[in-house]
Amino acid sequence: MRHGRLMLSAALMLVVMASVPVRAGETPASALERLKAGNARFVRDAASALPIDAEKRQAQLKGQSPFAIVLSCADSRVPPEVIFNAGLGELFVVRTAGSVTDKAVLASVEYGAEHLKTPLLVVMGHESCGAVKAAVETKPGAPTMGPNLDALIGAVRSSFDRLTAPADLEHLRDAILANVEQVVNDILVKSAVVKHLTGAGELQVIGAYYELSTGLVRFSEPVKLATEPAHKESAAHK
Ligand SMILES: [Zn+2]
C-alpha cells in the first residue's frame, strides 16, 4: 500500500479540531472504529452473517440514524454493507461508477451529513476499478461510448493530473487512489454544506481503498479544514 497516495491534499490538512461534537450517537472517530471493526469481521470471515433480523428491520420504521456515509463505486463486488458487515440503518450509501459526483450525489451526501447528522463520510475506491481502468485505457477523442459514459470517464480522467506515475494499467492502483483524492476534493469544493460541517468538526471526510483480493479496507488520514464562521451557505449557490 502506498500510503502517500492516500494522503489527501496538504492544503486541506490545516487545523486539528479542538472539540468533536457527537452526532447520530457517534463521533467521527468512533464511527471510523465501527467501520474498521465491521471490516475486520468481514476479512476474518467473508461469509459472516450481516447483523440483520426481523426485529431490527421493524425498528427502522421509526427512522434512520446511520453512523457513516459511504460514497463508493457501483461495482457489484464492492457492496459497503457487506464489506463493513453493517446492518439495516447503519450506513448511508451513495454509489456511482468511479464514485463520480454530480448534483444528485452531492445532495445525497449533504442529506446524510446535515439532516441525518452522520459524523463520517468515506469515499471508497477499490482494486481493479473498471471505471478507472476505462479512463486509463480510453484516450480523449477516442470513439465515443455515449455522452453519459464519456462524461463519467472524462471526470475520472481529470483526476490523473494528480498522478506522478504514468496513467496506465501498470499504475492502476495509483490512478484509483488519485480518483479517490479527486472525489474528496470535488465534494469539498462543490458542497458548501460538507465543507462547513467538516470545518466545524461535525463531519470527518476520509478516503479509503478496498482490496478485492483480501477484503481489507485501508483508510487515508482524515481531511482537516480550518474552522469556519458559524454560518451555512447553500450548496445550490455554488
Ligand atoms: Zn469501480
Residues whose N, C-alpha, C, O or C-beta is under 5 A from the ligand:
A	BS01	ZN	C73 D75 G98 C129 G130 A131
